[in-house]
Amino acid sequence: MTNFYPSQRFSSAISSMATSPKTIHERLVDAFNYDLIHVKASDLPQNLQLQFSELLKRVTSVKPTNQEGSLVATISKMTTDEAVDIAHKIQFLYHEIESSLPS
């Protein structure tokens, strides 16, 4: 049975990142909080699981200092270039997920 759920969540994340008037940092937080948080690495094709796990670690590596979570703490400390790189990785993973689905 094919799992279309990750593709749907990644598609939604990319759509909201592309159309939101918020900053890239805010768009990344929203993409993870509203869409990608629901995806488990085990939902993805095996060859993408490690990449997704590493991406999650990358966006949650800073210990929160206030009531913010580690996601907000980490992304808020990123440069714009780092945030754009994360967005590119999300897009890359989405395309890889899509290419693994049956035609």
N, CA, C and O atoms as a printed pandas DataFrame, in Angstrom:
     atom_number atom_name residue_name chain_id  residue_number  x_coord  y_coord  z_coord
0              1         N          MET        A               1    0.839   -1.180    0.000
1              2        CA          MET        A               1    0.000    0.000    0.000
2              3         C          MET        A               1    0.888    1.250    0.000
3              4         O          MET        A               1    1.837    1.342    0.779
4              5         N          THR        A               2    0.580    2.192   -0.862
5              6        CA          THR        A               2    1.352    3.419   -0.986
6              7         C          THR        A               2    0.881    4.442    0.035
7              8         O          THR        A               2   -0.320    4.632    0.230
8              9         N          ASN        A               3    1.831    5.096    0.682
9             10        CA          ASN        A               3    1.521    6.108    1.678
10            11         C          ASN        A               3    1.645    7.491    1.030
11            12         O          ASN        A               3    2.755    7.981    0.817
12            13         N          PHE        A               4    0.517    8.113    0.720
13            14        CA          PHE        A               4    0.502    9.430    0.104
14            15         C          PHE        A               4    0.569   10.562    1.134
15            16         O          PHE        A               4    0.749   11.723    0.767
16            17         N          TYR        A               5    0.427   10.234    2.402
17            18        CA          TYR        A               5    0.367   11.249    3.455
18            19         C          TYR        A               5    1.597   12.158    3.480
19            20         O          TYR        A               5    1.435   13.378    3.524
20            21         N          PRO        A               6    2.822   11.618    3.454
21            22        CA          PRO        A               6    3.991   12.518    3.469
22            23         C          PRO        A               6    3.993   13.487    2.283
23            24         O          PRO        A               6    4.336   14.660    2.438
24            25         N          SER        A               7    3.619   13.004    1.124
25            26        CA          SER        A               7    3.574   13.868   -0.055
26            27         C          SER        A               7    2.582   15.008    0.152
27            28         O          SER        A               7    2.864   16.153   -0.199
28            29         N          GLN        A               8    1.438   14.697    0.712
29            30        CA          GLN        A               8    0.425   15.721    0.964
30            31         C          GLN        A               8    0.926   16.761    1.962
31            32         O          GLN        A               8    0.718   17.959    1.769
32            33         N          ARG        A               9    1.588   16.305    3.030
33            34        CA          ARG        A               9    2.083   17.230    4.060
34            35         C          ARG        A               9    3.196   18.110    3.498
35            36         O          ARG        A               9    3.213   19.316    3.745
36            37         N          PHE        A              10    4.126   17.520    2.746
37            38        CA          PHE        A              10    5.212   18.298    2.153
38            39         C          PHE        A              10    4.654   19.291    1.133
39            40         O          PHE        A              10    5.111   20.433    1.073
40            41         N          SER        A              11    3.684   18.874    0.339
41            42        CA          SER        A              11    3.066   19.761   -0.642
42            43         C          SER        A              11    2.412   20.951    0.054
43            44         O          SER        A              11    2.552   22.089   -0.394
44            45         N          SER        A              12    1.717   20.697    1.117
45            46        CA          SER        A              12    1.073   21.766    1.878
46            47         C          SER        A              12    2.112   22.716    2.473
47            48         O          SER        A              12    1.921   23.932    2.456
48            49         N          ALA        A              13    3.196   22.173    2.994
49            50        CA          ALA        A              13    4.268   22.997    3.573
50            51         C          ALA        A              13    4.877   23.906    2.512
51            52         O          ALA        A              13    5.098   25.092    2.755
52            53         N          ILE        A              14    5.145   23.352    1.348
53            54        CA          ILE        A              14    5.745   24.140    0.272
54            55         C          ILE        A              14    4.777   25.214   -0.209
55            56         O          ILE        A              14    5.179   26.352   -0.454
56            57         N          SER        A              15    3.517   24.859   -0.344
57            58        CA          SER        A              15    2.518   25.831   -0.785
58            59         C          SER        A              15    2.421   26.996    0.184
59            60         O          SER        A              15    2.375   28.152   -0.236
60            61         N          SER        A              16    2.390   26.703    1.459
61            62        CA          SER        A              16    2.280   27.790    2.438
62            63         C          SER        A              16    3.562   28.621    2.490
63            64         O          SER        A              16    3.503   29.835    2.687
64            65         N          MET        A              17    4.713   27.982    2.316
65            66        CA          MET        A              17    5.962   28.745    2.298
66            67         C          MET        A              17    6.014   29.674    1.087
67            68         O          MET        A              17    6.536   30.786    1.172
68            69         N          ALA        A              18    5.472   29.215   -0.032
69            70        CA          ALA        A              18    5.523   30.000   -1.267
70            71         C          ALA        A              18    4.529   31.150   -1.285
71            72         O          ALA        A              18    4.757   32.147   -1.971
72            73         N          THR        A              19    3.446   31.032   -0.555
73            74        CA          THR        A              19    2.381   32.034   -0.671
74            75         C          THR        A              19    2.220   32.931    0.550
75            76         O          THR        A              19    1.497   33.925    0.487
76            77         N          SER        A              20    2.863   32.610    1.634
77            78        CA          SER        A              20    2.712   33.406    2.853
78            79         C          SER        A              20    3.508   34.709    2.756
79            80         O          SER        A              20    4.616   34.724    2.220
80            81         N          PRO        A              21    2.944   35.799    3.272
81            82        CA          PRO        A              21    3.666   37.069    3.268
82            83         C          PRO        A              21    4.667   37.191    4.425
83            84         O          PRO        A              21    5.335   38.216    4.561
84            85         N          LYS        A              22    4.768   36.163    5.245
85            86        CA          LYS        A              22    5.648   36.198    6.409
86            87         C          LYS        A              22    7.113   36.090    5.993
87            88         O          LYS        A              22    7.420   35.817    4.833
88            89         N          THR        A              23    8.011   36.307    6.951
89            90        CA          THR        A              23    9.442   36.154    6.688
90            91         C          THR        A              23    9.766   34.687    6.450
91            92         O          THR        A              23    8.971   33.813    6.796
92            93         N          ILE        A              24   10.906   34.414    5.871
93            94        CA          ILE        A              24   11.310   33.025    5.620
94            95         C          ILE        A              24   11.393   32.249    6.939
95            96         O          ILE        A              24   11.048   31.069    6.987
96            97         N          HIS        A              25   11.838   32.894    7.978
97            98        CA          HIS        A              25   11.926   32.221    9.277
98            99         C          HIS        A              25   10.540   31.831    9.789
99           100         O          HIS        A              25   10.336   30.713   10.263
100          101         N          GLU        A              26    9.607   32.747    9.692
101          102        CA          GLU        A              26    8.232   32.474   10.135
102          103         C          GLU        A              26    7.583   31.394    9.261
103          104         O          GLU        A              26    6.842   30.545    9.755
104          105         N          ARG        A              27    7.872   31.439    7.964
105          106        CA          ARG        A              27    7.301   30.441    7.059
106          107         C          ARG        A              27    7.828   29.047    7.368
107          108         O          ARG        A              27    7.089   28.065    7.287
108          109         N          LEU        A              28    9.109   28.960    7.723
109          110        CA          LEU        A              28    9.660   27.652    8.094
110          111         C          LEU        A              28    9.008   27.123    9.371
111          112         O          LEU        A              28    8.635   25.952    9.446
112          113         N          VAL        A              29    8.876   27.976   10.353
113          114        CA          VAL        A              29    8.232   27.557   11.604
114          115         C          VAL        A              29    6.829   27.048   11.302
115          116         O          VAL        A              29    6.428   25.997   11.803
116          117         N          ASP        A              30    6.085   27.782   10.491
117          118        CA          ASP        A              30    4.726   27.356   10.138
118          119         C          ASP        A              30    4.736   26.031    9.381
119          120         O          ASP        A              30    3.905   25.161    9.640
120          121         N          ALA        A              31    5.671   25.875    8.451
121          122        CA          ALA        A              31    5.743   24.631    7.663
122          123         C          ALA        A              31    5.943   23.424    8.573
123          124         O          ALA        A              31    5.330   22.376    8.370
124          125         N          PHE        A              32    6.795   23.575    9.565
125          126        CA          PHE        A              32    7.021   22.459   10.485
126          127         C          PHE        A              32    5.856   22.301   11.456
127          128         O          PHE        A              32    5.391   21.185   11.688
128          129         N          ASN        A              33    5.385   23.400   12.022
129          130        CA          ASN        A              33    4.312   23.310   13.020
130          131         C          ASN        A              33    2.992   22.819   12.454
131          132         O          ASN        A              33    2.263   22.096   13.133
132          133         N          TYR        A              34    2.673   23.193   11.236
133          134        CA          TYR        A              34    1.361   22.847   10.677
134          135         C          TYR        A              34    1.383   21.617    9.773
135          136         O          TYR        A              34    0.354   20.964    9.600
136          137         N          ASP        A              35    2.525   21.296    9.202
137          138        CA          ASP        A              35    2.553   20.198    8.235
138          139         C          ASP        A              35    3.593   19.127    8.547
139          140         O          ASP        A              35    3.249   17.958    8.721
140          141         N          LEU        A              36    4.839   19.513    8.617
141          142        CA          LEU        A              36    5.899   18.510    8.689
142          143         C          LEU        A              36    6.001   17.830   10.045
143          144         O          LEU        A              36    6.569   16.742   10.143
144          145         N          ILE        A              37    5.470   18.440   11.083
145          146        CA          ILE        A              37    5.476   17.834   12.411
146          147         C          ILE        A              37    4.681   16.530   12.423
147          148         O          ILE        A              37    4.910   15.661   13.264
148          149         N          HIS        A              38    3.765   16.407   11.501
149          150        CA          HIS        A              38    2.908   15.231   11.430
150          151         C          HIS        A              38    3.532   14.062   10.660
151          152         O          HIS        A              38    2.985   12.959   10.634
152          153         N          VAL        A              39    4.674   14.319   10.040
153          154        CA          VAL        A              39    5.346   13.283    9.254
154          155         C          VAL        A              39    6.398   12.613   10.130
155          156         O          VAL        A              39    7.188   13.285   10.792
156          157         N          LYS        A              40    6.397   11.300   10.124
157          158        CA          LYS        A              40    7.431   10.532   10.814
158          159         C          LYS        A              40    8.430   10.059    9.768
159          160         O          LYS        A              40    8.057    9.783    8.628
160          161         N          ALA        A              41    9.671    9.968   10.145
161          162        CA          ALA        A              41   10.686    9.489    9.204
162          163         C          ALA        A              41   10.287    8.135    8.626
163          164         O          ALA        A              41   10.532    7.859    7.451
164          165         N          SER        A              42    9.683    7.310    9.440
165          166        CA          SER        A              42    9.285    5.969    8.980
166          167         C          SER        A              42    8.170    6.016    7.933
167          168         O          SER        A              42    7.912    5.014    7.266
168          169         N          ASP        A              43    7.503    7.169    7.781
169          170        CA          ASP        A              43    6.480    7.326    6.741
170          171         C          ASP        A              43    7.097    7.480    5.353
171          172         O          ASP        A              43    6.437    7.256    4.339
172          173         N          LEU        A              44    8.360    7.862    5.324
173          174        CA          LEU        A              44    9.036    8.173    4.070
174          175         C          LEU        A              44    9.699    6.931    3.478
175          176         O          LEU        A              44    9.928    5.944    4.178
176          177         N          PRO        A              45   10.004    6.991    2.176
177          178        CA          PRO        A              45   10.785    5.900    1.594
178          179         C          PRO        A              45   12.095    5.745    2.375
179          180         O          PRO        A              45   12.647    6.729    2.867
180          181         N          GLN        A              46   12.572    4.549    2.483
181          182        CA          GLN        A              46   13.732    4.258    3.320
182          183         C          GLN        A              46   14.943    5.125    2.975
183          184         O          GLN        A              46   15.682    5.533    3.871
184          185         N          ASN        A              47   15.154    5.406    1.702
185          186        CA          ASN        A              47   16.326    6.187    1.299
186          187         C          ASN        A              47   16.230    7.668    1.697
187          188         O          ASN        A              47   17.207    8.403    1.554
188          189         N          LEU        A              48   15.075    8.111    2.193
189          190        CA          LEU        A              48   14.902    9.507    2.606
190          191         C          LEU        A              48   14.765    9.672    4.119
191          192         O          LEU        A              48   14.765   10.795    4.623
192          193         N          GLN        A              49   14.651    8.585    4.828
193          194        CA          GLN        A              49   14.395    8.659    6.262
194          195         C          GLN        A              49   15.513    9.362    7.026
195          196         O          GLN        A              49   15.241   10.194    7.892
196          197         N          LEU        A              50   16.746    9.040    6.720
197          198        CA          LEU        A              50   17.872    9.662    7.419
198          199         C          LEU        A              50   17.946   11.156    7.100
199          200         O          LEU        A              50   18.193   11.973    7.987
200          201         N          GLN        A              51   17.733   11.504    5.842
201          202        CA          GLN        A              51   17.774   12.923    5.458
202          203         C          GLN        A              51   16.708   13.727    6.195
203          204         O          GLN        A              51   16.965   14.846    6.638
204          205         N          PHE        A              52   15.511   13.155    6.324
205          206        CA          PHE        A              52   14.440   13.848    7.033
206          207         C          PHE        A              52   14.770   13.948    8.526
207          208         O          PHE        A              52   14.553   14.993    9.138
208          209         N          SER        A              53   15.286   12.884    9.103
209          210        CA          SER        A              53   15.671   12.923   10.525
210          211         C          SER        A              53   16.741   13.978   10.773
211          212         O          SER        A              53   16.687   14.704   11.766
212          213         N          GLU        A              54   17.707   14.062    9.875
213          214        CA          GLU        A              54   18.761   15.070   10.011
214          215         C          GLU        A              54   18.201   16.481    9.864
215          216         O          GLU        A              54   18.645   17.404   10.547
216          217         N          LEU        A              55   17.234   16.647    8.981
217          218        CA          LEU        A              55   16.591   17.956    8.819
218          219         C          LEU        A              55   15.875   18.351   10.112
219          220         O          LEU        A              55   15.975   19.493   10.559
220          221         N          LEU        A              56   15.160   17.408   10.703
221          222        CA          LEU        A              56   14.472   17.693   11.975
222          223         C          LEU        A              56   15.470   18.064   13.066
223          224         O          LEU        A              56   15.223   18.983   13.847
224          225         N          LYS        A              57   16.584   17.361   13.125
225          226        CA          LYS        A              57   17.615   17.702   14.112
226          227         C          LYS        A              57   18.164   19.095   13.862
227          228         O          LYS        A              57   18.413   19.860   14.794
228          229         N          ARG        A              58   18.347   19.410   12.590
229          230        CA          ARG        A              58   18.913   20.716   12.229
230          231         C          ARG        A              58   18.007   21.867   12.647
231          232         O          ARG        A              58   18.503   22.929   13.023
232          233         N          VAL        A              59   16.708   21.683   12.592
233          234        CA          VAL        A              59   15.788   22.781   12.935
234          235         C          VAL        A              59   15.357   22.768   14.399
235          236         O          VAL        A              59   14.548   23.599   14.815
236          237         N          THR        A              60   15.888   21.838   15.177
237          238        CA          THR        A              60   15.539   21.780   16.609
238          239         C          THR        A              60   16.782   21.659   17.489
239          240         O          THR        A              60   16.696   21.149   18.606
240          241         N          SER        A              61   17.922   22.116   17.006
241          242        CA          SER        A              61   19.185   21.897   17.718
242          243         C          SER        A              61   19.459   22.895   18.837
243          244         O          SER        A              61   20.306   22.632   19.691
244          245         N          VAL        A              62   18.771   24.026   18.856
245          246        CA          VAL        A              62   19.010   25.052   19.878
246          247         C          VAL        A              62   18.054   24.835   21.042
247          248         O          VAL        A              62   16.848   24.661   20.861
248          249         N          LYS        A              63   18.624   24.850   22.236
249          250        CA          LYS        A              63   17.800   24.698   23.437
250          251         C          LYS        A              63   17.003   25.982   23.666
251          252         O          LYS        A              63   17.570   27.075   23.667
252          253         N          PRO        A              64   15.687   25.850   23.859
253          254        CA          PRO        A              64   14.873   27.060   24.073
254          255         C          PRO        A              64   15.227   27.745   25.384
255          256         O          PRO        A              64   15.566   27.093   26.372
256          257         N          THR        A              65   15.142   29.076   25.375
257          258        CA          THR        A              65   15.450   29.841   26.581
258          259         C          THR        A              65   14.198   30.422   27.229
259          260         O          THR        A              65   14.202   30.727   28.422
260          261         N          ASN        A              66   13.160   30.573   26.474
261          262        CA          ASN        A              66   11.907   31.114   27.009
262          263         C          ASN        A              66   10.827   30.053   26.877
263          264         O          ASN        A              66   11.095   28.860   27.024
264          265         N          GLN        A              67    9.622   30.486   26.603
265          266        CA          GLN        A              67    8.526   29.542   26.419
266          267         C          GLN        A              67    8.443   29.045   24.984
267          268         O          GLN        A              67    7.556   28.263   24.640
268          269         N          GLU        A              68    9.369   29.500   24.150
269          270        CA          GLU        A              68    9.402   29.026   22.774
270          271         C          GLU        A              68    9.895   27.584   22.755
271          272         O          GLU        A              68   10.584   27.149   23.678
272          273         N          GLY        A              69    9.554   26.861   21.732
273          274        CA          GLY        A              69   10.073   25.512   21.585
274          275         C          GLY        A              69   11.433   25.537   20.902
275          276         O          GLY        A              69   11.907   26.590   20.476
276          277         N          SER        A              70   12.044   24.382   20.803
277          278        CA          SER        A              70   13.361   24.313   20.174
278          279         C          SER        A              70   13.306   24.668   18.694
279          280         O          SER        A              70   14.288   25.167   18.144
280          281         N          LEU        A              71   12.169   24.418   18.036
281          282        CA          LEU        A              71   12.013   24.783   16.628
282          283         C          LEU        A              71   12.143   26.295   16.449
283          284         O          LEU        A              71   12.930   26.757   15.623
284          285         N          VAL        A              72   11.384   27.055   17.209
285          286        CA          VAL        A              72   11.425   28.517   17.113
286          287         C          VAL        A              72   12.796   29.034   17.547
287          288         O          VAL        A              72   13.355   29.928   16.911
288          289         N          ALA        A              73   13.332   28.480   18.616
289          290        CA          ALA        A              73   14.639   28.916   19.102
290          291         C          ALA        A              73   15.714   28.704   18.037
291          292         O          ALA        A              73   16.575   29.561   17.840
292          293         N          THR        A              74   15.663   27.570   17.358
293          294        CA          THR        A              74   16.672   27.254   16.351
294          295         C          THR        A              74   16.497   28.108   15.103
295          296         O          THR        A              74   17.451   28.733   14.640
296          297         N          ILE        A              75   15.301   28.139   14.562
297          298        CA          ILE        A              75   15.076   28.858   13.306
298          299         C          ILE        A              75   15.296   30.358   13.488
299          300         O          ILE        A              75   15.787   31.021   12.575
300          301         N          SER        A              76   14.943   30.897   14.642
301          302        CA          SER        A              76   15.127   32.337   14.857
302          303         C          SER        A              76   16.606   32.721   14.887
303          304         O          SER        A              76   16.938   33.885   14.661
304          305         N          LYS        A              77   17.491   31.779   15.158
305          306        CA          LYS        A              77   18.922   32.058   15.200
306          307         C          LYS        A              77   19.602   31.847   13.844
307          308         O          LYS        A              77   20.781   32.162   13.687
308          309         N          MET        A              78   18.867   31.321   12.875
309          310        CA          MET        A              78   19.434   31.062   11.549
310          311         C          MET        A              78   19.583   32.356   10.753
311          312         O          MET        A              78   18.812   33.302   10.913
312          313         N          THR        A              79   20.591   32.367    9.898
313          314        CA          THR        A              79   20.699   33.453    8.932
314          315         C          THR        A              79   19.638   33.225    7.860
315          316         O          THR        A              79   19.057   32.143    7.774
316          317         N          THR        A              80   19.393   34.226    7.062
317          318        CA          THR        A              80   18.447   34.076    5.967
318          319         C          THR        A              80   18.916   32.981    5.012
319          320         O          THR        A              80   18.107   32.187    4.533
320          321         N          ASP        A              81   20.208   32.938    4.736
321          322        CA          ASP        A              81   20.740   31.897    3.841
322          323         C          ASP        A              81   20.518   30.501    4.409
323          324         O          ASP        A              81   20.177   29.579    3.667
324          325         N          GLU        A              82   20.705   30.334    5.708
325          326        CA          GLU        A              82   20.458   29.031    6.332
326          327         C          GLU        A              82   18.979   28.660    6.240
327          328         O          GLU        A              82   18.641   27.510    5.963
328          329         N          ALA        A              83   18.107   29.627    6.471
329          330        CA          ALA        A              83   16.670   29.368    6.392
330          331         C          ALA        A              83   16.263   29.001    4.966
331          332         O          ALA        A              83   15.452   28.096    4.765
332          333         N          VAL        A              84   16.815   29.692    3.989
333          334        CA          VAL        A              84   16.525   29.370    2.591
334          335         C          VAL        A              84   17.025   27.967    2.260
335          336         O          VAL        A              84   16.370   27.232    1.520
336          337         N          ASP        A              85   18.172   27.596    2.800
337          338        CA          ASP        A              85   18.697   26.245    2.579
338          339         C          ASP        A              85   17.752   25.187    3.134
339          340         O          ASP        A              85   17.547   24.149    2.504
340          341         N          ILE        A              86   17.180   25.436    4.291
341          342        CA          ILE        A              86   16.193   24.508    4.867
342          343         C          ILE        A              86   14.983   24.394    3.944
343          344         O          ILE        A              86   14.484   23.295    3.701
344          345         N          ALA        A              87   14.515   25.524    3.433
345          346        CA          ALA        A              87   13.374   25.515    2.510
346          347         C          ALA        A              87   13.706   24.700    1.260
347          348         O          ALA        A              87   12.863   23.956    0.760
348          349         N          HIS        A              88   14.925   24.839    0.760
349          350        CA          HIS        A              88   15.350   24.045   -0.401
350          351         C          HIS        A              88   15.366   22.557   -0.070
351          352         O          HIS        A              88   14.998   21.731   -0.905
352          353         N          LYS        A              89   15.783   22.216    1.125
353          354        CA          LYS        A              89   15.810   20.803    1.521
354          355         C          LYS        A              89   14.395   20.229    1.609
355          356         O          LYS        A              89   14.160   19.077    1.245
356          357         N          ILE        A              90   13.466   21.035    2.091
357          358        CA          ILE        A              90   12.069   20.602    2.129
358          359         C          ILE        A              90   11.576   20.346    0.713
359          360         O          ILE        A              90   10.927   19.334    0.447
360          361         N          GLN        A              91   11.882   21.254   -0.183
361          362        CA          GLN        A              91   11.476   21.100   -1.582
362          363         C          GLN        A              91   12.130   19.868   -2.209
363          364         O          GLN        A              91   11.474   19.116   -2.929
364          365         N          PHE        A              92   13.408   19.661   -1.940
365          366        CA          PHE        A              92   14.115   18.490   -2.458
366          367         C          PHE        A              92   13.459   17.197   -1.967
367          368         O          PHE        A              92   13.203   16.286   -2.754
368          369         N          LEU        A              93   13.192   17.126   -0.668
369          370        CA          LEU        A              93   12.571   15.922   -0.117
370          371         C          LEU        A              93   11.191   15.683   -0.729
371          372         O          LEU        A              93   10.825   14.544   -1.018
372          373         N          TYR        A              94   10.433   16.750   -0.923
373          374        CA          TYR        A              94    9.122   16.614   -1.551
374          375         C          TYR        A              94    9.252   16.000   -2.947
375          376         O          TYR        A              94    8.512   15.080   -3.294
376          377         N          HIS        A              95   10.181   16.505   -3.735
377          378        CA          HIS        A              95   10.351   15.974   -5.099
378          379         C          HIS        A              95   10.813   14.520   -5.064
379          380         O          HIS        A              95   10.406   13.724   -5.911
380          381         N          GLU        A              96   11.636   14.172   -4.122
381          382        CA          GLU        A              96   12.095   12.789   -3.988
382          383         C          GLU        A              96   10.925   11.875   -3.571
383          384         O          GLU        A              96   10.787   10.759   -4.073
384          385         N          ILE        A              97   10.111   12.361   -2.668
385          386        CA          ILE        A              97    8.929   11.590   -2.239
386          387         C          ILE        A              97    7.999   11.384   -3.433
387          388         O          ILE        A              97    7.526   10.273   -3.677
388          389         N          GLU        A              98    7.744   12.447   -4.161
389          390        CA          GLU        A              98    6.856   12.370   -5.334
390          391         C          GLU        A              98    7.390   11.400   -6.370
391          392         O          GLU        A              98    6.621   10.644   -6.964
392          393         N          SER        A              99    8.691   11.408   -6.595
393          394        CA          SER        A              99    9.258   10.522   -7.623
394          395         C          SER        A              99    9.229    9.057   -7.192
395          396         O          SER        A              99    9.355    8.159   -8.025
396          397         N          SER        A             100    9.064    8.820   -5.900
397          398        CA          SER        A             100    9.003    7.436   -5.419
398          399         C          SER        A             100    7.589    6.862   -5.487
399          400         O          SER        A             100    7.399    5.656   -5.325
400          401         N          LEU        A             101    6.604    7.716   -5.725
401          402        CA          LEU        A             101    5.213    7.265   -5.786
402          403         C          LEU        A             101    4.918    6.611   -7.133
403          404         O          LEU        A             101    5.505    6.988   -8.147
404          405         N          PRO        A             102    4.013    5.636   -7.149
405          406        CA          PRO        A             102    3.656    5.015   -8.436
406          407         C          PRO        A             102    2.991    6.028   -9.359
407          408         O          PRO        A             102    2.275    6.922   -8.909
408          409         N          SER        A             103    3.236    5.877  -10.641
409          410        CA          SER        A             103    2.654    6.796  -11.637
410          411         C          SER        A             103    1.176    6.579  -11.804
411          412         O          SER        A             103    0.537    7.267  -12.601
